[in-house]
Amino acid sequence: MLDSYGRVLRRPGAFAFSSAALVARLPISMVGLGIVLLVEDRTGSYGLAGTVSAVFVLAEAAFAVLHGRWVDHFGQSRVLPIAISLFGAGLALMMLAVEQGWPGAWTYVFAALAGASLPQVGASVRTRWSHLLDDSREKQTAFALEAVLDEVVFVVGPVLVTLLATSWHPVAGLTFALVTGVTGTFAFALQRRTEPPAGRTSPSRARAPMPWRLVLTLALVCLTLGALFGAAEVTTVAFAEEQGRRWVAGWLLAAWSFGSLVAGLVTGAIAWRSGPEARLRWGSAAMALAMVPLPFIGSVPVMAVVLLVGGLSIAPTLIGTMTMVEQGVPSSRLTEGMAILHTGLVAGVAPGATVAGFVVDHGGASAAYVVALAGGVLAALVAQTARPARR
């Protein structure tokens, strides 16, 4: 297993850009939860906290495709530093607005600015791998590696932001996310040797066609999975507080991500006989099934075990979606194609978190887990219609 990953990481520059991208992606697992912890601490309302978090992720979703298109056209080294600088400014101003008690509109404006400017590092690093590698099995291994690193982010990030916010200061976790995001993104963008060439095209030359049937179907799968993730995150924070152990929320979410990490490692090391569409279909069905027992659990240790097992289906599902996009989307529009999937994912997080926050305020955490279950069932149904396309 380690040899499979070692082969791709030994490519010139691969370890350096993948490591930088790992640090740059920490905000994606910290900011949403950090906003919930900060706003709820200052206002006492999970509904309001979920709404502010939803504004952040909706703004990210609205601009993710444009980010992907700009990166493909102008190049990673030009677009990413500008985007991350705006993200840092927006997040810092949002924290200041909450802490100083500014009118609520400013909190929403700055949350939207931070979300709209969050750079698409995850899509960019996968595009860089696709440019660097020629062998399809090595590409699958590289995508699995990045899925594993995504899960490392989601194991470490929620724990860090929860510990910093609850044991030190409510803004400490978001500040850490800001610093790591800016530092990691600049380190990634400055590595020009492995950067894919900017896909500049003349006005007389049409862009390569996008296989919209494939991309939009996968984006809809990601939308429903995003609703599952957003609902589960907010509800797990509320569950921990109901148990009188608010600090354990990050550890519960980390257990969920750790299960995905283990499954991702195995996925990347296996030579699969079935195509990625099979992993997408079975994985999405397993994710829905894993949500079924959550509304009936009243123990923190039991919840941790169930989330750990449920997480085993996440990485194989997401690796399947990314592999289908890599195989079907023209290389000159690959970052854009992956950004569309990311848009679907984060666009689903917003309503999932908002609806779950509303249900928590009115019915408690157990009832709110049903929102996550509904997202999983819809994802499993849509995934059955996905058909691969070859570029």
N, C-alpha and C positions, 0 to 999 in steps of 0.2 A: 504494500500500500504506500509506504513512504517513498519507495523508488519511483512510483508513478508521479508523485508530486515533485520529487527531486529533479526529474528530467526537465520539467517545464520551468522550474525555478532556477535551473542552472543556465538557462538562456541569458545572453548578455543583457544586463539591465533589468531583468524580470523581477528579481527579488527586491530591488530598490524601489521600483514603481509600485509593486504590489504592497510593500510595507507602508509606503507613504499614503497610498489609497486607503489602507486600513485605518490609519490615524485620522485621515480626512473624513471618513464616514462615521466616526463616533457621534457627531451631532444627530444623525438620523434616528438613533435609539435613545437619545437623551433629551432632545428639545421638547417633544410632545409631552412626555412624562414630566419633565422639569416644569413646563408651563402649568400642568395640572397641579403639581405640588405647590408651586409658588402662588398661583391665583387662589386655590382653595385655602391655603394657609392665611392669606390676607383677607378673603371675603367669606369663607365658610361655606361656599356653594360649589358642589361638584358640577352642577349644570352650567354655571358661568365659566368654570375652569375648562370644561369640555368644549364650550363654545369658542373660547379664545384659542385653544389648541386646534379646533376645527378650522378657524380662520387661517392659522399658520399653514396647515396641511393643504387646505383648498387653494391658497395662493401658490404653494409649491406645485400643486397639480396643474394649475392654470398655466404656469410658465415652463413646466418641465419639457414639453415638446419643443418650445422655442429655444430653450437652452440646448437641447440635443441638436436642433437644426443649426444653430449658431456654431456649436463645437465642430460639427461636420464641415461647415463652410469656412470658418475662419481659423480653426485649429484650437486644440486644447490649451496651448500655452498662452493664447491671447484672451480667451473667454473666461477660463476658470479663475484667474487672479482677480479680475474685475468683479465677478459674481460673488466670490467669497468675501471680498471687502465690503460690498453692500450688505451681505448677510450679517457680518459682524456688527456693522453700524446699526442695522435694524433690530437685532437681538438685544444689543446693549441699551438702546433707547426704550425697548419694550420693558426690560427689567426696571429701568429708571422710572418709567411711567407707573408701573405697579407699586413700586416701593414708595414713591413720592405722592401717591394718591391722585395723580392727574385724572382729568375726565376720562371716562372709560373709552371714548372714541379713539383717544391717542393709543391706548393699549392695542386696540384692534388694528389701527393703521400701521403701527410698528411691527406687530406680529405678521401682518400681511406682507410688509416690506421684507422681513427676514425670510418668510416662506418663499416669496416670489424670486428671491435672489439665491436661494440655496443651490449650489452647483451640482450637476449630475455626475458626480465622481464615480458612482457605481456603474453607470452606463459607459463612462469614458474608459474605465480600467478594463472592462470587458471588450470594448472596441480595440483597445491597445493589444490585448491578448490575441484577438482575431487577426490583427495585422501582423503580429509577431510569429504566430504558429501557422503551419500549413496542414499538418496531419489532423484529421477530424477527431481521432481519439484523444490526442493531446489537447485539442480545444475543449473537449468535454471535461478532461481533467482540470484544465485551467478554470473553466466555469464552475466546476465543483469546488475548486480551491476558493474562488471568490465567494461562493455561497457559504462555505465554511467560515470564511473571514467575516461575512455578513453576520453569521450567527455568533462569532466571537464578539462582534460589536454589540449584538443584542444580549449576550451574556454579561459582558462587562458594563455596558452603558447604563442599563436600568439600575444595577447595583450601585454604581458610582453616583449617579444623580440622586438616588434615594438616600444613600448614606450622607452625601454632602449636604443635601437639602434639609434632612431631618436632624442630623447631629451637629451641623456647623451653622449654616445660614440658608434660608430658602433660595437665595440667588446663587449660591456657591456652585451647584450642579450645572446651571445654565452657563455660568462663567467658564467652567471647565470645558463645556461643549464648545463655546465660542473660541477659546484658545486652541484647542486641538483641531477644530475645523479649519481655522485660518492657517495654522502651522502646517498641517498635513496637506492641504490643498496646494499651497505654494510649493511645498517640497515635491509634490507630484507633477505640477505644471512645469517646473523648471527642468525636468528630465526630458530634454528635447530629442535625445538619440533614439528613443523607442516610440516617440509620438507618431501616430498615423499621419500621413500627409493630409493637409487641408483640402477638402474636396471642392475647390473653386471651379465653378463652371461659367462659361460665357453665356450671355443672354440668348444666343442663337442655339445653344445646345440644351435640350430638355433634360431634366433630371430623370434618373432611372425610376421606373414605376414602382410604387410601393404595393406589396400584396395585401391590400386592405382587408380582404376577407379573413385571412389568417391573423393579421395584427389586431384588428378590432375584436375578433373572438377572444384572443388571448388577453386583450385589454379588459374585456368584460369579466373574464375569469379573475384577473387581478383586482378589478373593482370590488367584486364580492369577497375575495379573500382579504382585501384591505378593510372592508367592513368588519370582518371577523377579527382581524388583528386590533383595530381601533377599539371595538367593543370589549374585547378580552382585556386589553391593557387598562382601560379606565375601571372596568369592573373588578379586576384583580386588586387594584389600589383600594377600592372601596371594601372588598372582601377582607383584606388585611386589617383595615381600620375597624371593621365590625368585630373582628376577632381580638381587638385591643392590641394589635401588634403591627402598627402602620409601617414600621421600618422593614418588615419582612416582604413588602410588596415587590421590591427590586429582586429579592432572591427567588420569589415565585416565578417572576417573568424570566429570570436567568435560567431556571430549571427548564422552562419551556424551550428556550433557545438552545440550551445544552443538548437536549434531545435531537433538535434539528442539526446541530453541529456534528454529532456522532453519525447521523444518517447521511449527512453531506460528505463526510470523509469516506464512508463506504461506497457511496454512489460514484465518486470520482475515481475510485480504484478498480471498479468492476468493468469488464468489457460486456456491455449489455447486448443481448440478442434482440430485444424489443426496441422499438424506436422511442424517442422522447415523449411522443403523444400518449403512449401507454403509461408511462410514469406520471404524466399529468393527470390522466383520468383516475388511476387508482389512488394516487396521492391525494387528490382533492376529495375523493370519497372518504378516505381515511381521516382527513382533517375534520370533515363534518361529523364523522362518527366519534371522534375524540372529544367533541364539545357536548355530547349527550349527557355524561354524568356530572358535569360541572355544577348545574343548578342544585344538585342534591347533596353536595359536599359541605360539611360544616367544620372540617378539621384542617389546619394549616399543613401538617405533614402529609395527609392524604391528598390534599390539593397539589402539593409539590410533586408527588409521585405521578398523579394523573396527568399533570401538565408535562412532566418529563417524557412520559410515554407518548402523549399526544404530539409532542414536538418532533417525533421521529418522521412524521409525514411531511413536514414543512419543506426542508431542503430539497428532497427529490422532486417535489412538485414544482418549486421555483426553478430548479435546474432544468427540468423538462421544458418549461415555458421559454427560458432564455435560449436553450439549444434550438428550439423550433424557430425562434426569431433569427438566430445566427445563420441557420440553414436556409431560411426563406427570404430574408431581406437583402437587397443589394448592398454591397460593402460601403458604397458611398453614402448610404443613408442608415447605416447600422446604429450609430449613436441615437439618431432620431427614432428609429424603430424601438430600441430598448427604452428610450425615454417615454414613449407612448405607453409601454407596459408599466413603467414606474408611475406615470400619471394616473393610470387606472388604479394602481395599488394605493397611492396616497389619497386619491379622490375618494376611495372607499373608506379610508381611515376616518375621514372627517365626519360623515354621517353616522358611521358606526360608533365613534366616540361620543358624538352629541346625543344620539338616541339612548345609548347605554347610560350616559350621565343623567339624562332625564329619568330613566327608569330607576336608577339607583336612588335619586332624590325622592321618588314616590313609592318605590316598591322594594328597595334593597338590592344587594348584590346578587342573590340567588336568582331573582327574576331577570336581572340585567344580562346574565349569561345566556339567556334565551336569544338575545339579539345576536350574539356571536354564533350560536347554533344556526340561526336563520341564514346568516352570511355563508356559513360552510355548506349548507344544503344547496343554496343557489349556485355557489361555485362548482360543486360537484355536478349539477345538472348542466351548466353551460360547458364545462370541460368535456362532456361526452360528445359535443358537436365540433370540437377542434380537429382540423385536418391539416397535415403537414404540407408545406410548399417548398420547392427547391428553387434556389436562385440560379 
